[in-house]
Amino acid sequence: MLQIDIEDVEESKPSKRGRRAISHPTSTSSASSCHDKINKNNFSPRTFRLANTGKSSAREHIAMKDAFPKDKDVFIWEAIQHAAKDNDMLQEILEVVQDDVDRKDTLVEYV
């Protein structure tokens, strides 16, 4: 006949390994970086439309043409230009934005 020994097992406490520590910013630059993030509030409604259309165009170009562009900023700017190509309103906004270096940089960074 088969005999099985049963031992008393103590209840184990939950492991602390599964818990994640909460990260806190360690410097002023990392703390302020969340405030420097570009979002919808940085744009007028019309410029934001150009930004979103440009973002969609950039995603399409990445998926269909060039997944690893050599110069990201040039690639994104070309995608924004392509997005505005068939829309007169977006073309007008694009003409204004390309003359203003700060707005152009903000748009490219957002996209």
Backbone as a printed PyTorch tensor [residue, N CA C, xyz], in Angstrom:
tensor([[[  0.8230,  -1.1700,   0.0000],
         [  0.0000,   0.0000,   0.0000],
         [  0.8800,   1.2510,   0.0000]],

        [[  0.4380,   2.3020,  -0.7050],
         [  1.1810,   3.5370,  -0.8460],
         [  0.8690,   4.4680,   0.3180]],

        [[  1.9110,   5.0090,   0.9290],
         [  1.7210,   5.8830,   2.0690],
         [  2.2910,   7.2680,   1.7190]],

        [[  1.5270,   8.3290,   2.0000],
         [  1.9460,   9.6990,   1.7120],
         [  2.0740,  10.4370,   3.0260]],

        [[  3.2280,  11.0560,   3.2120],
         [  3.4530,  11.8570,   4.4130],
         [  2.9930,  13.2880,   4.1490]],

        [[  2.2870,  13.8590,   5.0820],
         [  1.8070,  15.2250,   4.9680],
         [  2.5090,  16.0460,   6.0360]],

        [[  3.1170,  17.1420,   5.5780],
         [  3.8230,  18.0030,   6.5190],
         [  2.9990,  19.2550,   6.7790]],

        [[  3.1830,  19.8260,   7.9510],
         [  2.5510,  21.1030,   8.2510],
         [  3.3080,  22.1970,   7.4890]],

        [[  2.5680,  23.0200,   6.8190],
         [  3.1780,  24.1000,   6.0520],
         [  2.7710,  25.4190,   6.6840]],

        [[  3.7660,  26.2690,   6.9580],
         [  3.4730,  27.5790,   7.5330],
         [  2.9750,  28.5020,   6.4250]],

        [[  2.0850,  29.4120,   6.8050],
         [  1.6160,  30.3910,   5.8400],
         [  2.7490,  31.3340,   5.5130]],

        [[  2.9560,  31.5400,   4.2330],
         [  4.0300,  32.4490,   3.8450],
         [  3.4780,  33.8590,   3.6620]],

        [[  4.3110,  34.8310,   3.9330],
         [  3.9300,  36.2260,   3.7580],
         [  4.1170,  36.6020,   2.2890]],

        [[  3.3100,  37.5140,   1.7800],
         [  3.4810,  37.9260,   0.3890],
         [  4.8600,  38.5390,   0.1690]],

        [[  5.4150,  38.2450,  -0.9520],
         [  6.7400,  38.7420,  -1.2980],
         [  6.6920,  40.2340,  -1.6060]],

        [[  7.7290,  40.9380,  -1.2140],
         [  7.8260,  42.3650,  -1.5090],
         [  8.4070,  42.5880,  -2.9070]],

        [[  8.8600,  41.5270,  -3.5560],
         [  9.4760,  41.6600,  -4.8710],
         [  8.4870,  42.1520,  -5.9250]],

        [[  7.2260,  41.8280,  -5.7770],
         [  6.2240,  42.2000,  -6.7620],
         [  5.8190,  43.6610,  -6.7020]],

        [[  6.1660,  44.3480,  -5.6350],
         [  5.7780,  45.7500,  -5.4820],
         [  6.7390,  46.6490,  -6.2520]],

        [[  6.1950,  47.6810,  -6.8380],
         [  7.0240,  48.6310,  -7.5670],
         [  7.2140,  49.8790,  -6.7350]],

        [[  8.3980,  50.3970,  -6.8210],
         [  8.6870,  51.6340,  -6.1080],
         [  8.1550,  52.8080,  -6.9260]],

        [[  7.7360,  53.8320,  -6.2460],
         [  7.2680,  55.0420,  -6.9040],
         [  8.4870,  55.8950,  -7.2070]],

        [[  8.5970,  56.2910,  -8.4690],
         [  9.7570,  57.0990,  -8.8280],
         [  9.4480,  58.5670,  -8.5920]],

        [[ 10.4400,  59.2720,  -8.1570],
         [ 10.3300,  60.7050,  -7.9080],
         [ 11.4250,  61.4070,  -8.6870]],

        [[ 11.1280,  62.5650,  -9.2530],
         [ 12.1680,  63.2820,  -9.9740],
         [ 13.3320,  63.6170,  -9.0490]],

        [[ 14.5460,  63.5170,  -9.5830],
         [ 15.7150,  63.7560,  -8.7540],
         [ 16.3800,  65.0830,  -9.0400]],

        [[ 16.0240,  65.7060, -10.1540],
         [ 16.6270,  66.9910, -10.4530],
         [ 15.5610,  67.9530, -10.9570]],

        [[ 15.9170,  69.2120, -10.9960],
         [ 14.9470,  70.2010, -11.4490],
         [ 14.6540,  70.0490, -12.9320]],

        [[ 15.6300,  69.5930, -13.7140],
         [ 15.3750,  69.4520, -15.1490],
         [ 14.3650,  68.3440, -15.4170]],

        [[ 14.4440,  67.2360, -14.6990],
         [ 13.4780,  66.1650, -14.9350],
         [ 12.1140,  66.5350, -14.3770]],

        [[ 12.0870,  67.3570, -13.3480],
         [ 10.8010,  67.7820, -12.7900],
         [ 10.1050,  68.7640, -13.7180]],

        [[ 10.8650,  69.6200, -14.3790],
         [ 10.2420,  70.6100, -15.2450],
         [  9.9420,  70.0570, -16.6260]],

        [[ 10.5150,  68.9070, -16.9960],
         [ 10.2980,  68.3850, -18.3390],
         [  8.8460,  68.0320, -18.5910]],

        [[  8.1110,  67.6410, -17.5560],
         [  6.7060,  67.3180, -17.7580],
         [  5.9010,  68.5760, -18.0700]],

        [[  6.3860,  69.7480, -17.6670],
         [  5.6950,  70.9950, -17.9550],
         [  6.0620,  71.5250, -19.3400]],

        [[  7.1650,  71.0470, -19.9030],
         [  7.6210,  71.5020, -21.2000],
         [  7.0360,  70.6850, -22.3410]],

        [[  6.2530,  69.6780, -22.0290],
         [  5.6890,  68.8190, -23.0570],
         [  4.7260,  69.6170, -23.9280]],

        [[  4.8490,  69.4200, -25.2230],
         [  3.9810,  70.1340, -26.1590],
         [  2.6600,  69.3900, -26.2620]],

        [[  1.5670,  70.1430, -26.1440],
         [  0.2390,  69.5330, -26.2310],
         [ -0.6950,  70.4500, -27.0150]],

        [[ -1.9510,  70.0930, -27.0260],
         [ -2.9710,  70.8230, -27.7920],
         [ -3.0030,  72.3130, -27.4450]],

        [[ -2.7210,  72.6440, -26.2160],
         [ -2.7920,  74.0340, -25.7700],
         [ -1.7250,  74.9290, -26.3910]],

        [[ -0.7050,  74.3250, -27.0040],
         [  0.3480,  75.1050, -27.6340],
         [ -0.0400,  75.6100, -29.0280]],

        [[ -1.2020,  75.2090, -29.5250],
         [ -1.5920,  75.5140, -30.8960],
         [ -2.9530,  76.2000, -30.9550]],

        [[ -3.1330,  76.9620, -32.0290],
         [ -4.4740,  77.4530, -32.3290],
         [ -5.2590,  76.2630, -32.8810]],

        [[ -6.5800,  76.3270, -32.9120],
         [ -7.3550,  75.2010, -33.4350],
         [ -6.9610,  74.8060, -34.8610]],

        [[ -6.6930,  75.7820, -35.7130],
         [ -6.3190,  75.4810, -37.0960],
         [ -4.9270,  74.8620, -37.1710]],

        [[ -3.9830,  75.3820, -36.3880],
         [ -2.6360,  74.8240, -36.3930],
         [ -2.6380,  73.4300, -35.7780]],

        [[ -3.4890,  73.2130, -34.7910],
         [ -3.5870,  71.8800, -34.1910],
         [ -4.1220,  70.8750, -35.2070]],

        [[ -5.0320,  71.3270, -36.0620],
         [ -5.5350,  70.4390, -37.1210],
         [ -4.3980,  70.0470, -38.0630]],

        [[ -3.5520,  71.0140, -38.4220],
         [ -2.3800,  70.7190, -39.2520],
         [ -1.4520,  69.7390, -38.5330]],

        [[ -1.2560,  69.9540, -37.2390],
         [ -0.3850,  69.0670, -36.4630],
         [ -0.9150,  67.6380, -36.4530]],

        [[ -2.1950,  67.4720, -36.2140],
         [ -2.7730,  66.1210, -36.1880],
         [ -2.7650,  65.4670, -37.5580]],

        [[ -3.0420,  66.2400, -38.5940],
         [ -2.9970,  65.7030, -39.9500],
         [ -1.5640,  65.3180, -40.3070]],

        [[ -0.6220,  66.1470, -39.8930],
         [  0.7890,  65.8430, -40.1220],
         [  1.2360,  64.6030, -39.3620]],

        [[  0.7310,  64.4420, -38.1610],
         [  1.0710,  63.2590, -37.3670],
         [  0.5630,  61.9910, -38.0540]],

        [[ -0.6420,  62.0370, -38.5700],
         [ -1.2000,  60.8860, -39.2970],
         [ -0.3800,  60.5880, -40.5490]],

        [[  0.0020,  61.6360, -41.2480],
         [  0.8060,  61.4690, -42.4510],
         [  2.1700,  60.8720, -42.1190]],

        [[  2.7760,  61.3280, -41.0340],
         [  4.0810,  60.7930, -40.6240],
         [  3.9670,  59.3160, -40.2740]],

        [[  2.9220,  58.9500, -39.5700],
         [  2.7230,  57.5370, -39.2310],
         [  2.5650,  56.6960, -40.4900]],

        [[  1.8080,  57.2080, -41.4530],
         [  1.6080,  56.4910, -42.7180],
         [  2.9390,  56.3260, -43.4570]],

        [[  3.7380,  57.3970, -43.5170],
         [  5.0330,  57.3200, -44.1900],
         [  5.9610,  56.3260, -43.4920]],

        [[  5.9170,  56.2910, -42.1610],
         [  6.7510,  55.3490, -41.4170],
         [  6.3300,  53.9190, -41.7250]],

        [[  5.0330,  53.6760, -41.7580],
         [  4.5370,  52.3190, -41.9910],
         [  4.7330,  51.8620, -43.4330]],

        [[  4.5630,  52.7610, -44.3890],
         [  4.5500,  52.3540, -45.7880],
         [  5.8440,  52.6300, -46.5510]],

        [[  6.6150,  53.6180, -46.1340],
         [  7.7530,  54.0260, -46.9620],
         [  9.1010,  53.8930, -46.2610]],

        [[  9.2350,  54.4760, -45.0930],
         [ 10.5540,  54.5440, -44.4600],
         [ 10.4080,  54.4260, -42.9500]],

        [[ 10.6020,  53.2290, -42.4460],
         [ 10.4330,  53.0010, -41.0150],
         [ 11.5650,  53.6120, -40.1910]],

        [[ 12.7060,  53.8310, -40.8040],
         [ 13.8640,  54.3590, -40.0880],
         [ 14.4710,  55.5350, -40.8570]],

        [[ 13.8110,  56.6970, -40.7980],
         [ 14.3320,  57.8530, -41.5480],
         [ 15.6780,  58.3070, -40.9990]],

        [[ 16.5340,  58.7750, -41.9010],
         [ 17.8760,  59.2230, -41.4890],
         [ 17.8130,  60.5190, -40.6990]],

        [[ 17.0620,  61.4720, -41.1930],
         [ 16.9050,  62.7530, -40.4980],
         [ 15.4430,  62.8970, -40.1060]],

        [[ 15.1660,  62.6700, -38.8380],
         [ 13.7850,  62.6360, -38.3450],
         [ 13.0600,  63.9650, -38.5600]],

        [[ 13.7110,  65.0790, -38.2870],
         [ 13.0530,  66.3760, -38.4170],
         [ 12.6690,  66.6770, -39.8660]],

        [[ 13.5760,  66.3730, -40.8040],
         [ 13.2740,  66.5790, -42.2230],
         [ 12.1340,  65.6580, -42.6460]],

        [[ 12.1900,  64.4200, -42.2010],
         [ 11.1490,  63.4390, -42.5180],
         [  9.7880,  63.9180, -42.0300]],

        [[  9.7310,  64.4110, -40.7970],
         [  8.4640,  64.8830, -40.2240],
         [  7.9750,  66.1310, -40.9560]],

        [[  8.8750,  67.0580, -41.2600],
         [  8.4640,  68.2700, -41.9630],
         [  7.8950,  67.9230, -43.3440]],

        [[  8.5190,  66.9840, -44.0390],
         [  8.0040,  66.5510, -45.3400],
         [  6.6300,  65.8840, -45.1990]],

        [[  6.4340,  65.1360, -44.1240],
         [  5.1300,  64.5060, -43.8800],
         [  4.0580,  65.5680, -43.6180]],

        [[  4.4110,  66.6150, -42.8920],
         [  3.4670,  67.7170, -42.6310],
         [  3.1190,  68.4180, -43.9410]],

        [[  4.1310,  68.6680, -44.7760],
         [  3.8850,  69.3050, -46.0650],
         [  2.9820,  68.4290, -46.9440]],

        [[  3.2310,  67.1500, -46.9340],
         [  2.4180,  66.2180, -47.7080],
         [  0.9670,  66.2180, -47.2030]],

        [[  0.7870,  66.2990, -45.8900],
         [ -0.5530,  66.3000, -45.3010],
         [ -1.3430,  67.5340, -45.7070]],

        [[ -0.6600,  68.6590, -45.8700],
         [ -1.3350,  69.9160, -46.2000],
         [ -1.5350,  70.1030, -47.7020]],

        [[ -0.9350,  69.2370, -48.4810],
         [ -0.9050,  69.4090, -49.9400],
         [ -2.2850,  69.5620, -50.5770]],

        [[ -3.2550,  68.7760, -50.1560],
         [ -4.5690,  68.7610, -50.8100],
         [ -5.6380,  69.5750, -50.0890]],

        [[ -5.2490,  70.3450, -49.0880],
         [ -6.2190,  71.0970, -48.3020],
         [ -5.8030,  72.5630, -48.2770]],

        [[ -6.6240,  73.4380, -48.8430],
         [ -6.2790,  74.8580, -48.9470],
         [ -6.0800,  75.5100, -47.5830]],

        [[ -6.9520,  75.2000, -46.6260],
         [ -6.8210,  75.7890, -45.2940],
         [ -5.5010,  75.3640, -44.6440]],

        [[ -5.1760,  74.0590, -44.7200],
         [ -3.9320,  73.5770, -44.1300],
         [ -2.7240,  74.1490, -44.8670]],

        [[ -2.8570,  74.3490, -46.1720],
         [ -1.7710,  74.9370, -46.9560],
         [ -1.4930,  76.3760, -46.5050]],

        [[ -2.5510,  77.1350, -46.2180],
         [ -2.3890,  78.5110, -45.7180],
         [ -1.6630,  78.5060, -44.3740]],

        [[ -2.0660,  77.6200, -43.4790],
         [ -1.4300,  77.5370, -42.1620],
         [  0.0360,  77.1420, -42.3180]],

        [[  0.2920,  76.2140, -43.2120],
         [  1.6530,  75.7500, -43.4480],
         [  2.5480,  76.8950, -43.9140]],

        [[  2.0320,  77.7330, -44.7990],
         [  2.8010,  78.8770, -45.2910],
         [  3.1600,  79.8370, -44.1640]],

        [[  2.2370,  80.0450, -43.2380],
         [  2.5020,  80.9270, -42.0950],
         [  3.5200,  80.2840, -41.1560]],

        [[  3.3460,  79.0030, -40.8950],
         [  4.2090,  78.2960, -39.9350],
         [  5.6400,  78.1850, -40.4560]],

        [[  5.8140,  77.9440, -41.7410],
         [  7.1770,  77.7410, -42.2280],
         [  8.0100,  79.0130, -42.1950]],

        [[  7.3750,  80.1790, -42.0880],
         [  8.1120,  81.4360, -41.9640],
         [  8.5060,  81.7440, -40.5200]],

        [[  7.9140,  81.0550, -39.5650],
         [  8.1860,  81.2710, -38.1450],
         [  8.9280,  80.0470, -37.5950]],

        [[ 10.2230,  80.1960, -37.3580],
         [ 11.0780,  79.0730, -36.9590],
         [ 10.6030,  78.4290, -35.6610]],

        [[ 10.1980,  79.2380, -34.6810],
         [  9.7490,  78.6800, -33.3970],
         [  8.4780,  77.8470, -33.5580]],

        [[  7.5240,  78.3690, -34.3090],
         [  6.2780,  77.6130, -34.5300],
         [  6.5430,  76.3400, -35.3220]],

        [[  7.4340,  76.4270, -36.3060],
         [  7.7760,  75.2590, -37.1140],
         [  8.4260,  74.1840, -36.2330]],

        [[  9.3690,  74.5930, -35.3850],
         [ 10.0350,  73.6500, -34.4790],
         [  9.0440,  73.0130, -33.5090]],

        [[  8.1260,  73.8130, -33.0000],
         [  7.1010,  73.2920, -32.0800],
         [  6.2190,  72.2760, -32.7910]],

        [[  5.8320,  72.5850, -34.0080],
         [  4.9960,  71.6800, -34.7940],
         [  5.7150,  70.3680, -35.0780]],

        [[  6.9690,  70.4510, -35.4990],
         [  7.7590,  69.2500, -35.7910],
         [  7.9550,  68.4290, -34.5290]],

        [[  8.2350,  69.0800, -33.4260],
         [  8.4270,  68.3530, -32.1620],
         [  7.1460,  67.6520, -31.7200]],

        [[  5.9980,  68.2840, -31.9060],
         [  4.7380,  67.6790, -31.5360],
         [  4.4380,  66.4490, -32.3770]],

        [[  4.6580,  66.5810, -33.6800],
         [  4.3840,  65.4740, -34.5880],
         [  5.3670,  64.3530, -34.3140]]])
